[in-house]
Amino acid sequence: MGSARFAASNSVGAIDRSMVEQIVRQVALEYLGKGTNGAAPVLTVQTSSRHMHVCREDMDVLFGPGTELTFDRPLFQEGNFAAKETVTIVGPRSRLISNLRILGPMRKQSQVELAFTDAIMLGFADIPVRLSGNIAGTPGAILIGPKGVVELKEGLIRAAIHVHMNPAEAAYFGVAKGDRMKLRIGGEAGLTFNHVHVRIDPTSKLNVHMDTDEANACGMHLTKEIELFK
């Protein structure tokens, strides 16, 4: 009673891919002990404003040797926070943005994440779209702190739209690290993002990050119609 049956077939590949994915997803969910009722996990979509991640070496120069980031408020993902510290970023032709917020904790390499409109305002025309941490070959900039100045040789990116999730949530959607998903935003200015990068970590909660340009383009603050799918 209650067991599923599949008819045997002489032809190879008789079970279509969608059925296989459904079976694998269900088995994975049961193995992980989560989501066995088939309920969709709760999705949070957030707008990420321009900010900086700082390394130990640059922190010492900008704010003084041995200084630490000062906790201001928690971010959605556990262990991440907005710090009270800010810097000024200087672009070509001495254009600048002040009060660029630093997010913690500190990282191995410093990087700055900007929206395209931020980059244009600073005078940059070639800021690449990258996942956080992938900064090789990117432009640099001058950063000014209260104690010193750092000239980044590279590290300026526009962060690619991405989704954080844990293994159980990944099993629900049938995706793996490095896959890309789609995010449909409804409403009067609605649109669909076709290249949402999947990032998986055991400590993560289901959460899409987009920048301010992307959020403004789709009227993110005005809609409740949101769908994430493979």
Secondary structure, DSSP 4 states (H G I P E B T S, - for coil): ---------SSTT-S-HHHHHHHHHHHHHHHHTS-TT-PPPPPEEEEE-SEEE-BHHHHHHHH-TT--PPEEEE-SSTT-EEEEEEEEEE-GGG-EEEEEEEEES-BSS-EEE--HHHHHHHT-S-PPEE-TT--TT---EEEE-SS-EEEESS-EEEEPPEEEE-HHHHHHHT--TT-EEEEEE-STT-EEEEEEEEEE-TT--SEEEEEHHHHHHTTGGG---EEEE-
